[in-house]
Amino acid sequence: MKLNLTPGALEAIVEESIKRKIGARGLRSIMEDSILDIMYQIPSEKNIEECTITKEVVKERRMPEIKRYREGLRKETA
């Protein structure tokens, strides 16, 4: 699975870290807060190709954009 972060998502993470007055470890905390729900959901779904984190995911706690393999076109992984 490929994880994408949009430029807006990166800016939102930085803005949140400045607002909270936290350093690099805080960036990890913000990311985890943003994707906590899907961290448990995605591993059980074998048909997910890409997950894109946007500004709205970070700021508004929306669900990330998920791209799934089309039936019959699933890539094999080693």
C-alpha positions in Angstrom: 0.0 0.0 0.0 1.2 3.5 -0.8 0.7 6.3 1.7 0.5 9.8 0.1 0.5 13.2 1.9 -0.7 16.2 0.0 1.2 19.5 0.4 -1.8 20.9 2.3 -1.6 18.0 4.7 2.0 18.6 5.4 1.3 22.3 6.0 -1.6 21.5 8.3 0.7 19.1 10.3 3.3 21.9 10.7 0.7 24.5 11.7 -0.7 22.1 14.3 2.8 21.5 15.7 3.4 25.2 16.0 0.1 25.8 17.6 0.8 23.0 20.2 4.5 24.2 20.6 5.9 20.7 20.0 8.9 19.5 18.2 9.6 16.5 15.9 8.1 13.9 18.2 5.0 16.0 18.2 4.7 15.7 14.4 4.5 12.0 14.9 1.7 12.5 17.4 -0.3 14.7 15.1 0.1 12.1 12.3 -1.1 9.3 14.5 -4.1 11.4 15.7 -5.0 12.0 12.0 -4.8 8.3 10.9 -5.6 6.4 14.1 -8.9 5.0 12.8 -7.4 3.7 9.5 -4.3 2.3 11.1 -6.4 -0.5 12.4 -8.8 -0.7 9.4 -6.4 -0.8 6.5 -4.3 -3.9 7.4 -7.4 -6.1 7.4 -8.4 -4.8 3.9 -6.3 -6.5 1.3 -7.6 -4.6 -1.7 -6.3 -1.1 -0.7 -3.8 0.3 -3.2 -3.3 3.9 -1.9 -4.2 6.1 1.0 -4.0 9.9 0.7 -3.8 12.2 3.7 -5.2 15.6 2.9 -5.4 18.9 4.9 -9.0 18.0 5.8 -7.9 14.7 7.3 -5.5 16.6 9.6 -7.6 19.6 10.4 -11.2 18.3 10.3 -10.6 14.6 11.2 -12.2 13.5 7.8 -11.4 10.0 6.5 -8.5 9.8 4.1 -9.0 9.2 0.4 -8.7 5.4 -0.2 -8.0 3.9 -3.6 -8.8 0.2 -3.9 -7.7 -2.3 -6.5 -10.4 -3.1 -9.0 -11.5 -6.7 -8.8 -9.3 -8.9 -10.9 -6.5 -6.3 -11.2 -5.0 -6.7 -7.8 -1.2 -6.4 -7.7 0.7 -9.3 -6.2 3.2 -8.4 -3.5 6.3 -10.3 -2.6 
